[in-house]
Amino acid sequence: MAPARIMAVRHGESEANLAYQEAGPRPLVYGPGDDEVRLTGLGRAQAAALGRLLAALPAGEAPELVWCSPYPRALDTWEIARDSWGAGPLPVTVDDRLRDQEPGLFAHLNLAAVRERHPAELARREAEGVPAFRPPGGESLADVVVRVRACLDDLGRPADGRRVLIVAHDAVVLALRHVLGGRPDAELAAVLEFGPVLNASVSVWRDGGRLVRFNDVGHLTF
């Protein structure tokens, strides 16, 4: 059992994304947690553009149900896109397994701040490799793959033969590419070459795992 079509979207630009971008190479400690971060004005515009893309899809390609991360930046992206689309109500499942990768000790810190405060952990990440590295109290990309795979398994029955929209995060979309591509977990590092997944980008799979497009932002024309 599998969806006929999966469209995965990363949330629009968030306040945290903007803060990290503006910090550049300077160390940053960003205060709000994942359950507080909202979209920027640009992020809201990106979500509205996503809605216009959904409205322009042929009837046989438009989503029939939605699975979403519990974080506000993902939920807001879906709600703004839904309103811009103008479609009727769709079944929405909020699933914690679609949350962003847990940063643990690295929470609230950009890379420059991690390098300044936790150089030994950064050296361990470089030695172990990004997919396997698990910061204290956090998750590795391999951990994200495990929960995304479980989520897809549970999605199979209610979404069998149907079209699904998943609204989530960079790491989740990369994990989806790995899992739907059927690659062995020993090759997980290969998926990193397809990141970063851009804000409000669209990735599409058909027939249980055939990749149609990935990280596409052609609808963001402003």
N, C-alpha and C positions, 0 to 999 in steps of 0.2 A: 504494500500500500504506500502510495506516495502522491504528493500534490502534482497536478499537471503543470503548474508553473509557480515558481518562487521568485518574487521580487524582493530583494533586500536593500534597505536604505539606511545609510548612516544619518543620524540626526543633523539638523542644521547647525550652523556655527553657534557655539555656546559662549557664555561669559568667560568660562575657564579657557576655552580655545583662544579667545581674543587676548586674555591676560598673558597666557604663555607666549603667544605670538609677539605681543608688545614688549615682553621682557627680553626676547632675543637671547643673547649669550649671557645675560646677567642672571644671577641666582634669584629665584622667585619662590616665596612661600605663599601659596594661594589659600585663603581661609575657608571658603564654603566647601561643604562636602558634596558627594554625588547626588544626594537627595535634596540639594538646595539649588544647584546650578540650573539656570534657565537660558533660553535663547537670547542672543543679541538681536538688534533690529535687522541685521543682515541675515541672521539665522531664520528669523520669521519670514523674511522675503524669500529665502531659499525654500522653506517649507511650502509657502504659497505657490512657488514655481513648480514644486513637486506635484501639488494638487492639480495644476493646469496640465501637467504631463499625464496624470491619471485620467483627467477628463478627455484628453485627446486620444486615448487608447481605443482600439476597436473593442466592441462588446465582448468578444471572445478572449481578450487579454486583460481586461480590468480585474483587479482583485475582488474576491468574493468574501474573504475573511482576513483578519489582521491579527498578528501576534506581535507584541510590543514589549520592549524593556520597561521595567518599572520606574526608571529615572525620569524626572520631569522634562529634561531636554528631548527625550525620545517621545514621550507622551504628547508634549506640546507640538512637536514636529508632525505627528499623526493628526492631531486635532486641527491644526491650521491647514494641513494638506486636505483633510476631509472637507473642511468648510470651503476651501478654494475649489475643490473638485465639484462640490454640490451634489454628491451622490446621497442616496438614502442611507439609513443606518446599516452598518456592517457588524457582524459578530467580532468582538475584540477580546483577545485573551492577553492579559498581562502576565508574563512569565519571568520570574526572577532569574532563570537560567540564561536569559538574554541580556542581563546586566553587563556593564563594562567590566574589563579585567580588574580584579582587586589589586591595588598597588601596595597594600600593607605599609611597611616602613617608609615607602616612597610617596605616600599620600601627601598631596598639597605641594610637592616639590617638583620643579622642573629639573632637567638634566644637570644644569650648572649647580643647582642647590644640592642635588644628590652627590655630585662630585665633591662639593665642599664639605658636606656633613657626613657622608657615608662612603668614603673612597674604597674601603675594603669590600663592601657589598657590590660596588660598581665593578671592581676588579673580579669578583666572583662571577658576576653576570657575564663578563667578557670571557672568562675561562670556561664557564658551563655552556654558553650560548644562549641567546635570547629565548628560544622556544622552551628550554628546560629550566631556565632560571626562575626561582620562586623567592621573591623578597620575603623577609620575615613578616609573617602575618598576612601575606598576600598570595597571589596566584601566578603561575606560569601560563604561557600561551597554551601549553599542553593541557593544563587544567581547564582552560576555557573550551578547548576542543572536546573534552570529555562531557561537559555539561551541554554544549551545543548539540553534540551527537545524541544525547539523551532526549533533548528537547525535540529534535527532528523525529526521533522514534515515536514520541508521544503525539507529535503533529500528524503522523501518517494516517491514523484512522479517521479523525474528524475532517482532515483535508484531502482524503483520497480522491484523486481525480479533479480536485478543485484548484483555484488560483489563490495564492497566499501572498500577502504583503507582510514582510518582517521589518520592523523599525527598531534599530539598535545602535551598535557602536562599531568603531574601527576593528577592534579585536574580534568581535563576533562575526563580522562580515568576512574577515580573513579565515576564521575558523570554519565558516560555512563553505568557503571555497575549497578548503582542504577536505572537509568531510564529504561534500557532494561530488568532489572530484575523485573520490575513492582512493586517494593516495595513502600509503602506509604511514603510520605515525612517525616512523624513523625518518621520513622525508619531510617532516613538518617545517623545517627551516626554509625549504624551497618557497613556501607561501609568502615569506617576508618580502620577496622581490616585487610583489604586487601591491605593497603598501607604500605610503599610507593611504588608507581609504578616505576619500575626500568628503567633506561635509555635504550632506544632501545628495550624494552620488547614488546612482542606481546600478544594481547588479541583478542579472536575470538568469535563471536556470529553467529549462523545460524538461519534461519527461523524466523526472526523478534525478536529474544530475547533468544534463547537457548544457554547458555554459553558452549563453547567447551574447551577453555583454557584461563588462565588469568595470566598476568605478567610473561610470559614465556621468559626466556633468554637462552634457550638451544642452540640457533644458535650462541651465542657469545662464541666461543670456543677458544679464544686467551687469 
